[in-house]
Amino acid sequence: MDNSALEDVTGMSVAGDVSMMDNMDDLFGEAADGLGMGPGVVLPSAPLPASLVFNVAETHRTGCCTKLAWSNTGGIAQISKDGNKITVRTMARDHKTGVHSLSEESRFPIEAPEGRQYVHLHFNGPGVDVAAVDGQGGIHLYTVAGAIGRMQSVPGESAITNGDRSDLDAVVGMHWLPLYPMKTPYITPATKGQSKWVTQMRHPDQHSSRVHHPAENKNALLFVTSNCKLALSYQNESGAWQSISTELEGWTTTEDMLSHAAIGDDGDHLVLVTYDEARRLRLYKITINWNSSQQSNGNIRYITVAPTLDIGHLTALEHVAPQHLGIATLSHLRVIPRPPDIAGQGTPCATTVLAVYTHAPLPTSVAQQHQDCFSVVARWNIESTVPTLHDSFTKLKSNGPTPVHAAVTVLRRQPDMMSNKLILTVDIQYHNTLIAFSASDGGIEFRDRLTWSTIDGFGDATTASSLPQSGLGYFPGDHVAQVAHSPDGSAIAVMDSNGLIRVKAMTLLSGWQALDDGISDNRSLVETAVVCLARQYAILSSSSTCSDETLALLPPDLAPDMRVLFVTQVIRIMCRYIDVSMLDHQRQQRAVLGEPLLSRAMSAQLVLGTKLGTNERTFAGQFAYGFLNLKLISMALAQSLTRDNATVSRSDLVPSLAGLIKWGIDALLYMIDSIAQLKRTIQPGVSAKQAAERFVASTGNAAMHLLLCSFPRVLLRMHILSTPQYLRLAHAWIPRARSIEESQKLNGIYDFAKSIPVNFNAFPEFITEVDGAVRNAYTEAGVSGERRMEIELAMMTEGHIPDELVPALQTILDTILPNLCESADMGKMYFWQTQWLGIEQAVPAEGTTLYDAIRKTPLANGMKLRVCRRCGAHTEDVSQEQVRQLPAWLQHGQRQCYCQSYWWLE
């Protein structure tokens, strides 16, 4: 593929239109448009919107003027037109239609300090913190406060932003250092073998050379000002920010002032490239000496830092410009680091300096009326070379010292790349392997970091390596003033000429409807796209990045087998194991609690597990809902209860768990009643396996599968074993209740447990017998570990009953269930109210009580609420001051919904 030009994604369609017009001319014998213009007449291009021309002019003036930004938590932040505030939106899923759309503005805008106007936004890697820059170079740091629609100032202020400031202090380049430890694995492209798709997850080496804050999960931010200063802002243990700065170069005239700067990693140091008003490009080496030291405060150990900056000048270029089209002006400057070793690129490549030059003709300029907009991408590889000595040095005495020149750094120019679009943003993606160029037509062009060739769908149905390679892309539209895309580019937010924000999502350009009519068989292309999206979802989920925009690409009417393929592939990619049947109980519990990624796969299954056009959950949705809630409850109980009840010293801990205990008990009763219903449906001549699968197909009920699958069975056992301990605590803490409400809550849960239609003491024996039946069935069938993985996967996603577990199913129905029912009031159980659990319906019926998704308690009318942007669940909105006073398990629940997605404020 030719690297000298950026191919227009509309090129094929334009060619087709020309061919059609030729055919029309042949048919009618005249110009089809009726204008009679000859082939040499070119219609002038429509003038660009004024807002776009203004935005491009601003990017020419400074490298820091981003007004629209999409964070890795899913927040879409926008600076208002007057610069006085920042508003946040998000993409939210309508749980009735399954369609994602842009939310309204959050009710909590970020107001600019008096006398300042925001001009630039820059989120850190996790997307939790944002640096907002004002016109005088002031850096204002904000962090997410519980939900992505609300942000608050961070403690401490950067010294470099205080005091009297002017336009000379304007920020022209920023760079967030990555957090330590690095948590983003590399997932290889998916390739299709004989029967399944195969990928490999590679985890980063935490000891490899890279620049980061030495303390875990502490931020650091570098920025460059117009008057040639480099500053480092960093956090210490308390979370407060401090700053240091140093001079890059002395400046005497306005031509020495910087307009653009960029920073990037280069092994154990950073490289900084600057561009000034005299069109000089300078390259620096930055070394941060952290001077870290271990400190302790009682049993708590932490790291403090007192960093210094070392600056080394590497090289410079004069009069930098595009190679061919000199009228374009620099608008973007980037440092493109080398891909890490885990990316396995094979061919080594150098760190690259990338500059984008753009030209947007002014509609009011007579000289530019007939000019078209375009962009030029210029590149320089950073290389180290040893100067060659002159031949005369070979004539020196043989016994003398050999002259040696030290290696020098050079910027080696590469061929420019052209585009007939206006490039508005440049982003480096996925371990520096992809470069995304967002254009003013609302599309994104992806380029391979190694070859710099455009990545397009080329019909390979056996490999899924990226969104564009798998046939996903954007249709070009009208010019827009500003763009910001989601973390993986699967959606793009655009601001049109009227200042309105809207979101465009990628689509499968060949269509999602799988056709297998012998003429246009595109089923393999649909399958490849589904696998590609599964890989993208796994990439984002495994790095704690929002993945809702990737899920949004799957159409609501996606075929059931493709939904299963998506979830199955996500589990295969992300999870090391999903079967713990043959482990002892302690190892089972450690394995289940220590595996966070299966919950994220189940979150996707929950979203896809609703019948089209209804609120009814399918089997997949019911299984995922049950699993995720059992995981929430078991984690909370494991975190809160210990073997020694005396360690429970918080007066609010026991009441806070009451709703979870009630939900878990009612879920157990629901499961027992469901299995009893299944037993009643078995007719003579129908096997237990046939009856179970028919029952699942007709009702979607996942009760039996939650017992047969090892992960949810372990979670059930944890809940069953913890509940008696909790009830004893609740009874003992009733006299210590701090209020009548707490006393009523504790008395209520204790009385509730005594009123259930089953003696709770029978449940531990029940779950132990089920566990033994499954273990015996696997042992007698001689099932291998690999086969157990496939069995569990099929049970989780499709509701199958494998032949190997038919003996366990039969034992449950014929022996274990009857034993439990002997001590149960089955009539009372039949009428037991379990609808409030929300297992079968994704949306509560009108007029019913709404329950807190985390606490499992009723939500009062008028209560301030948070809503999950993925599943639509609600929880009480608690202020940050109140959150700090909550029990630890509830603090965690304030960060994310049980489905692992972020909260949004209604």
C-alpha positions, -999 to +999 in steps of 0.1 A: +000+000+000+013+035-010+025+053+021+028+086+004-009+095+006-037+091+030-064+074+010-098+089+013-123+064+028-149+077+002-126+069-027-143+038-038-178+053-036-166+084-055-152+062-082-184+043-084-204+075-088-182+086-117-187+053-134-224+056-130-224+091-145-205+078-175-231+052-180-259+079-178-240+099-204-239+069-227-276+062-221-289+097-228-261+110-250-256+142-229-244+152-195-266+135-169-267+166-147-281+187-175-256+214-170-236+206-201-202+213-185-172+199-201-148+175-183-124+203-176-148+224-155-144+218-118-171+229-094-158+249-065-159+233-031-184+244-005-169+268+019-159+254+053-180+263+083-166+294+101-164+275+134-141+249+118-119+275+102-116+292+136-108+259+154-081+251+128-066+286+132-065+280+170-045+248+165-021+267+144-015+292+172-011+267+201-007+230+207-031+231+237-066+240+226-087+209+231-122+219+239-138+184+236-124+153+253-135+117+259-122+101+290-114+064+297-142+064+322-168+073+295-172+110+304-174+134+274-162+168+287-167+201+268-155+236+275-182+261+270-180+286+242-171+314+267-146+292+285-163+298+319-173+262+326-168+225+317-198+203+312-198+165+311-220+141+292-218+103+287-232+076+265-260+057+282-280+027+272-317+027+271-325-005+289-359-007+271-346-005+235-310-015+240-299+016+220-271+039+233-275+076+231-258+108+244-270+120+278-279+155+288-253+176+304-245+167+340-260+189+367-225+195+381-205+217+357-169+227+366-169+265+370-137+284+360-121+305+387-130+342+386-112+360+359-100+328+341-113+310+310-106+274+302-089+268+269-077+231+271-087+197+285-064+167+291-075+135+309-050+111+325-047+075+315-074+060+337-097+089+329-104+097+366-084+130+367-085+159+343-062+189+339-081+220+328-058+248+315-068+284+314-056+311+290-027+323+313-013+288+317-030+280+350-034+243+356-066+232+375-068+196+385-101+178+391-110+142+399-142+121+396-163+123+427-183+091+428-199+093+394-186+104+360-210+134+359-194+151+389-158+162+395-141+180+423-109+199+428-079+178+440-061+189+472-032+212+469-023+235+441+006+235+416+031+262+425+039+268+388+003+280+383+002+305+411+010+342+411+008+368+383+006+352+349+003+364+314-001+350+279+036+342+279+029+315+304+003+298+282+007+260+281+016+246+247+022+209+255+011+184+282+019+148+291+005+125+319+029+099+331+014+064+332+004+050+365+024+022+383+018-007+381+009-009+345-023-029+342-030-030+304-022-064+289-016-069+252-040-092+235-028-106+202-050-105+171-076-133+170-070-159+144-095-186+134-083-222+136-103-253+127-131-248+152-125-217+173-108-183+175-075-181+193-057-152+210-031-148+236-030-123+265+005-110+274+010-091+306+035-062+308+068-065+326+065-042+356+103-039+358+109-028+322+123+006+316+097+033+315+091+066+332+064+067+359+058+080+394+075+054+417+045+052+442+016+030+433-013+047+416+001+082+420-001+108+392+025+130+376+020+156+349+045+174+327+037+205+308+056+231+287+048+268+285+052+293+257+081+310+275+102+278+273+096+264+308+091+227+316+072+219+348+065+187+366+034+184+389+032+153+410+014+137+439+028+126+473+012+102+497-015+125+509-027+130+473-018+167+474+000+181+443+034+198+442+054+212+413+089+219+401+100+237+369+131+244+349+141+265+319+145+248+285+161+277+265+166+313+270+144+335+248+149+371+237+123+377+209+089+366+201+103+342+175+118+322+204+084+317+219+070+281+217+037+274+200+036+235+202+054+209+223+050+171+227+065+146+252+068+108+249+085+078+263+118+065+250+129+037+273+142+049+306+138+086+298+114+110+280+119+130+248+105+164+244+100+181+210+092+218+207+083+241+178+086+279+180+075+309+160+106+308+139+097+272+127+125+256+147+121+220+159+141+212+190+146+178+206+154+173+243+161+144+265+143+145+299+154+125+329+134+126+362+153+118+393+125+110+417+147+108+449+121+085+465+122+073+500+103+048+521+083+062+550+061+046+576+032+057+597+025+030+622+018-002+601+014+018+569+043+021+546+044+046+518+068+063+493+075+101+492+093+118+463+113+150+459+120+150+421+145+170+400+145+174+363+176+169+341+173+184+305+197+174+277+196+191+243+198+165+215+193+182+182+174+209+163+161+216+128+157+250+112+128+262+089+107+231+093+079+228+068+061+203+046+082+188+018+059+199-010+029+221+001+044+250+020+011+269+026+001+245+053+007+254+089+016+232+119-014+222+139-004+191+159+029+178+172+033+143+187+060+119+199+052+084+189+070+059+212+081+025+201+057-004+208+067-024+239+081-059+237+048-075+246+033-062+214+055-085+195+059-063+164+089-082+152+105-055+131+121-028+154+111+007+148+124+041+161+106+066+183+090+091+159+083+128+159+050+134+140+038+168+129+005+175+112+002+206+089-032+217+079-047+243+055-082+255+058-090+282+032-107+313+045-142+317+029-137+355+029-102+355+012-103+361-025-069+344-029-081+312-012-116+309-027-106+282-051-083+263-027-093+230-010-086+220+025-059+194+031-034+180+057+002+169+055+016+144+080+054+149+084+076+124+103+111+122+117+126+091+132+148+097+162+180+079+155+214+076+171+244+076+148+282+079+151+298+105+127+321+091+101+358+102+104+377+117+075+401+093+057+431+112+070+425+098+104+435+064+091+470+077+085+478+083+122+504+062+140+494+026+144+504+026+181+484+059+188+449+061+203+421+054+179+399+085+174+363+078+184+334+102+180+305+100+204+271+090+191+248+119+182+211+120+179+196+129+145+160+135+133+158+115+100+130+128+078+105+103+063+083+109+033+053+132+040+018+117+038-010+137+022-047+139+030-075+158+014-092+161+048-086+184+078-070+163+106-083+175+139-068+151+164-040+125+165-041+098+191-018+069+199-036+037+207-031+003+221+006+000+232+017+024+205+006+000+177-021+022+161-023+058+152-058+073+149-063+105+128-097+121+134-109+143+105-134+171+102-158+148+082-165+129+115-144+099+105-112+083+118-084+069+098-063+042+115-027+036+105-003+008+115+025+021+137+051-001+120+043+004+083+023+036+085-001+021+060-038+027+062-057-001+079-088-010+059-111-040+059-099-063+032-123-093+036-100-115+057-125-135+077-099-155+095-082-127+114-095-100+137-068-075+146-085-041+148-118-024+142-111-011+107-094-043+096-126-062+105-148-040+084-159-015+110-158+022+101-176+055+097-195+069+068-182+105+061-205+133+068-206+171+069-177+191+083-176+195+121-157+220+142-144+196+169-141+159+175-132+135+203-134+098+201-139+070+226-109+051+240-107+027+211-123+049+184-155+029+183-175+061+187-168+097+180-183+129+196-185+158+172-195+195+177-212+209+147-212+244+134-241+253+157-222+242+188-243+211+193-227+178+204-237+145+189-222+111+188-215+089+158-208+052+162-189+029+140-209+004+119-201-028+101-198-013+066-210-046+049-241-048+072-249-067+104-276-089+088-260-122+082-270-135+047-264-170+037-284-172+004-256-186-018-253-152-035-240-128-009-227-149+020-214-124+045-219-145+076-181-150+079-176-112+079-202-107+106-186-134+127-152-117+123-166-084+133-182-099+164-149-116+174-131-083+168-155-065+191-151-092+217-113-086+216-118-049+219-142-054+248-116-076+265-088-051+259-108-023+275-122-043+303-089-058+313-074-023+317-105-009+336-114+013+307-150+019+298-163-005+272-199+006+268-192+022+234-178-011+221-210-029+233-230-002+216-218-014+182-236-047+185-271-041+171-301-049+194-313-075+170-280-093+167-286-130+161-286-152+193-257-173+181-236-142+175-244-130+210-232-163+224-200-161+202-193-126+216-195-136+252-178-169+247-149-152+230-146-125+257-144-153+284-118-172+264-096-141+260-099-127+295-103-156+320-075-179+330-100-204+344-137-207+349-138-242+365-128-248+401-149-279+407-120-302+416-102-278+441-107-279+478-131-254+493-105-229+505-087-229+471-121-226+454-129-195+474-095-178+468-098-186+431-133-172+427-127-140+447-094-135+429-108-136+394-123-102+385-125-106+348-152-131+346-175-105+362-167-082+333-175-109+308-208-115+326-216-078+324-215-080+286-238-111+288-262-092+310-265-064+284-270-089+256-294-111+276-327-093+270-354-104+245-357-079+217-386-055+223-394-067+258-380-063+293-377-101+298-343-115+304-331-145+284-313-174+301-280-156+294-293-124+311-307-143+341-275-162+346-254-131+344-277-112+367-276-139+393-238-143+391-230-106+393-252-101+424-239-132+441-204-119+435-213-085+450-228-101+481-200-126+486-173-100+482-191-077+507-195-105+533-159-117+528-147-082+533-169-074+563-171-106+584-143-125+600-141-156+620-137-135+651-169-115+654-152-092+679-134-075+651-167-060+638-164-027+657-182-004+633-217+003+645-230+008+610-215-023+594-241-049+605-271-028+594-255-020+561-254-057+552-291-064+560-303-059+524-277-082+510-285-110+534-322-107+525-315-107+488-293-138+491-318-157+511-346-149+488-324-158+458-318-192+474-356-197+479-362-187+443-337-213+431-351-241+452-387-232+440-374-231+403-358-265+406-390-279+421-409-265+392-385-281+368-390-315+386-427-311+382-424-306+344-407-340+338-431-363+319-428-400+315-404-409+287-387-375+289-352-375+303-340-351+330-317-334+305-344-329+279-368-315+306-341-292+320-332-278+286-368-273+276-375-256+309-346-232+303-357-226+267-393-217+277-386-197+309-349-186+307-346-198+343-309-202+352-313-217+387-300-252+379-271-238+360-261-215+388-258-246+409-240-268+383-214-241+373-186-240+398-180-202+402-216-193+412-218-224+433-188-213+453-204-179+457-236-195+469-217-216+495-199-185+507-232-167+513-248-198+529-219-202+554-218-165+562-255-159+568-258-177+602-227-157+614-244-125+603-277-133+619-260-139+652-242-106+649-275-088+640-292-102+670-263-092+693-262-057+678-299-049+682-293-033+717-265-012+702-286+003+674-279+040+670-314+048+659-350+034+657-344+028+620-313+007+626-331-012+654-360-019+630-337-030+603-318-055+625-350-068+640-365-071+606-337-092+591-336-114+621-374-120+620-373-125+583-347-153+585-368-171+611-399-169+589-385-184+557-402-217+545-370-237+548-348-244+579-317-224+570-295-251+586-304-274+557-288-252+532-251-259+540-258-297+536-277-290+504-249-270+487-223-295+499-243-324+484-246-305+451-209-298+451-202-335+457-226-346+430-208-324+404-174-335+415-184-372+414-199-368+379-167-353+366-145-379+382-166-409+370-166-395+335-129-389+335-133-354+323-101-334+316-095-299+328-098-285+292-131-303+287-145-290+320-136-255+308-157-261+276-186-276+297-187-246+321-185-222+291-215-238+274-235-239+306-229-202+313-236-189+279-261-213+262-279-231+290-269-266+279-268-296+302-236-316+292-239-353+291-211-356+317-232-338+343-265-357+337-257-379+367-253-348+389-286-334+375-304-366+382-290-368+418-301-332+425-337-339+412-341-374+427-322-371+460-308-337+471-339-317+463-364-341+480-341-342+511-343-304+514-380-303+507-387-327+536-381-299+561-396-272+539-431-257+536-434-260+499-468-243+498-454-213+515-424-213+492-446-214+461-462-181+472-430-166+485-424-131+470-392-130+450-402-106+422-383-078+439-350-096+431-353-085+395-340-118+381-366-122+353-373-086+343-346-061+333-369-032+341-391-030+371-429-029+364-446+005+366-457+014+401-434-012+418-408-003+445-374+006+431-345-010+450-309+001+455-287-020+433-259-021+459-276-020+493-306-041+481-330-018+501-360+003+489-352+037+474-373+065+489-393+089+468-373+121+461-340+105+470-310+117+449-300+088+427-271+076+405-280+054+375-258+028+358-250+039+322-250+002+312-277-018+329-299+011+342-297+001+379-301+028+405-283+035+438-285+063+463-262+092+455-239+098+485-217+128+488-180+123+489-179+135+526-204+108+534-187+081+513-156+084+535-177+074+565-192+043+549-181+007+555-153-004+532-176-027+511-201+001+505-174+025+495-164+002+467-200-001+456-201+037+452-175+035+425-191+011+402-224-008+397-226-045+403-224-049+365-189-033+367-199-001+348-196+035+360-224+054+377-240+085+361-259+112+380-295+116+370 
